[in-house]
Amino acid sequence: MSLLDVKNLVTEFKTEDGTVQAVRNISFHIDGGEVLGIVGESGSGKSQTMFSVMGLLADNGAVINGEIVFDGKDISSTNKTKAEKKAYEKIMQTIRGKDMAMIFQDPMTFLNPVLRIETQLIEPLLNHTKMSKAEAKQKSIEMMERVGIPNPQERIRQYPHQFSGGMRQRIVIAIALMCHPKLIIADEPTTALDVTIQAQVLELIQSLQKEQNTSIIMITHDLGVVANMCDRIVIMYGGKIVEQGTDNEIFYEAKHPYTLGLLESVNNPENKEKTELKPIPGSPPDLLHPPVGCPFVDRCEKAMKICKDQEPPLTEITKTQFCSCWLLQKEGMMNHE
């Protein structure tokens, strides 16, 4: 049984201009101890998918359809009465921070600037364990040391603004790991950091994941970030999953034109020939009025008439690789010819 199993998830946001269809009928899973990458451009729906799972959507957002099962428990938030919604919130409060935690992309948004680091580190332990305040502080100091914060006994009394960006991100990672969660969702955890610090943070996450055998969902817009880190990779575009597979299948056997476009726009250090990076032309679709057919149709060089008229079915390429593209269907190939 998977640790997290999401089926037919639909998430929408009510705005003054209409309903934004942010997540459009997607399904995926992650097993215990696995690292799953979710990759896509800004606005592809990857972060809102995870906020749906965590029950952290903005007030104007809602899960319209879908089943979310975590560690054997149904944590779906759809079609509930007021009493059921209250029960759902109580369940999520016991899960968040203990069994499921999140590393946010901007630590200064997540960390409270007026509270000492000590207060923020011990909070998950006081909420989810029977530790005393003294025991929680000692464990917090140990965790700070493990994530590479120097002089933790002294620095635990400091405030977020007294730490560098890389150190703040390490604090956020420490908070997420405090209760040894079964699943960590890392939402663009290196976006605000320079390249050297990015590599250090990713190496830290990877080493701690192996040490605790924690499952990780790594959300990013950069395929380079998930290279050699993820067991499987999900490619999202226009609120949909367009391709998924193992890391080798995505990097060396990709089928969807969007995945291939992402690969061509990433610098490959193993390629000794100096080749110019090729950006994907155009812009992502407007999810107020999403396309009827393939979400990538307006930017795809291989688009056919059927791509605009009908959504491509999911094609099984191997037992682990799946792709939604008409080029993989006989009907699509005939139209292409």
C-alpha positions, 0 to 999 in steps of 0.5 A, spaced: 500 500 500 502 506 498 504 511 503 500 517 499 495 515 494 491 521 490 486 519 485 482 524 480 484 530 484 480 537 482 482 543 485 478 550 484 479 557 486 473 562 486 476 569 483 472 576 481 474 574 474 471 567 474 473 560 477 480 558 476 481 550 475 488 550 478 488 542 479 484 538 473 483 531 475 490 528 477 492 521 480 499 519 483 502 516 489 508 515 493 511 509 497 514 509 503 521 511 503 521 514 496 523 520 493 518 523 488 519 529 484 513 534 481 516 538 476 512 544 472 512 551 470 509 556 475 502 556 474 502 548 473 498 546 479 504 543 483 504 547 489 496 547 489 496 539 489 500 539 495 496 544 499 490 540 497 493 534 500 495 538 506 489 541 507 492 548 507 488 551 501 487 559 501 480 561 503 477 562 496 480 555 494 476 548 495 477 541 493 472 539 488 473 532 487 478 526 488 480 521 494 486 522 498 489 517 502 495 518 507 497 512 511 491 508 510 487 514 512 482 517 508 483 525 508 479 527 503 476 534 504 470 534 499 463 533 500 463 533 507 457 536 512 459 542 517 460 536 522 465 532 518 469 538 516 470 540 523 472 532 524 477 533 518 480 539 521 482 535 527 485 529 524 489 534 519 491 538 525 494 531 528 497 529 522 500 536 520 507 537 523 507 530 526 506 525 520 506 530 514 510 536 514 512 541 509 518 545 507 516 552 504 520 555 499 521 562 502 523 561 510 522 568 512 514 567 510 514 561 514 518 563 520 515 568 525 520 574 525 518 576 532 519 569 535 525 566 537 528 560 533 527 556 540 520 557 540 518 555 533 523 549 533 520 546 540 512 547 538 511 541 533 514 537 539 510 540 544 504 539 540 505 532 538 509 529 543 509 528 551 516 531 551 517 537 557 519 544 554 527 542 557 527 536 553 524 539 547 529 544 547 535 539 547 532 535 541 531 542 538 539 543 539 541 536 537 536 537 530 540 544 529 546 541 529 544 535 525 542 540 519 549 544 520 547 550 524 554 552 528 553 554 535 546 551 536 546 552 544 547 560 543 543 561 536 537 557 538 535 564 542 536 568 536 531 571 531 530 569 524 533 576 521 539 574 525 540 568 520 542 568 513 538 565 507 541 558 507 541 558 515 534 560 515 532 554 510 536 549 514 532 551 520 525 550 516 528 543 514 529 542 522 522 544 524 519 539 518 524 533 521 522 535 528 517 529 529 520 524 524 514 525 519 513 519 514 512 524 509 515 531 507 513 536 502 518 540 499 515 546 495 521 549 491 526 549 497 532 552 494 528 557 489 531 563 494 538 561 495 544 562 490 547 556 487 552 554 492 547 554 498 542 550 493 547 544 492 548 544 500 541 544 502 539 539 497 545 534 499 542 536 506 535 534 505 537 527 501 542 525 507 536 526 512 531 522 508 536 516 507 537 517 515 530 517 517 527 513 511 522 519 510 518 519 503 519 526 500 515 530 495 520 535 491 516 540 488 520 544 483 520 548 476 527 545 474 529 538 472 536 539 474 534 540 481 531 533 481 536 529 477 539 524 481 535 525 487 528 522 485 526 515 484 520 517 480 518 524 477 511 527 475 511 532 470 505 537 470 502 542 465 496 546 465 493 543 472 494 536 469 499 530 469 502 530 462 508 524 463 511 520 469 516 515 470 522 513 473 528 518 473 532 514 468 525 514 464 524 522 464 531 524 463 533 519 457 526 516 455 521 522 455 516 522 450 511 528 451 513 534 447 513 538 454 518 534 458 522 534 452 522 541 452 524 542 459 530 537 458 532 542 452 532 548 456 536 545 462 544 546 462 547 539 462 554 539 465 555 532 462 555 535 455 562 537 453 559 540 446 557 547 447 550 547 445 545 553 446 539 552 451 532 552 447 527 555 451 519 553 450 516 559 446 509 561 448 506 562 455 502 557 459 494 556 458 489 561 462 486 556 467 480 560 467 479 558 460 483 551 460 484 548 453 479 543 451 484 538 448 491 537 450 494 543 455 500 544 451 497 544 444 498 552 443 506 551 444 507 544 441 511 544 435 508 537 433 500 539 435 495 536 430 488 538 430 486 532 434 490 535 440 486 541 440 479 538 440 480 532 444 484 531 451 489 525 449 488 519 453 494 516 458 498 511 455 502 506 459 509 506 456 512 501 461 509 499 468 512 505 471 512 510 465 505 514 463 504 519 458 498 523 455 500 525 448 496 523 441 503 522 438 503 515 442 496 513 439 495 510 433 489 515 431 494 521 433 500 518 429 495 517 423 493 524 423 500 526 424 502 523 417 
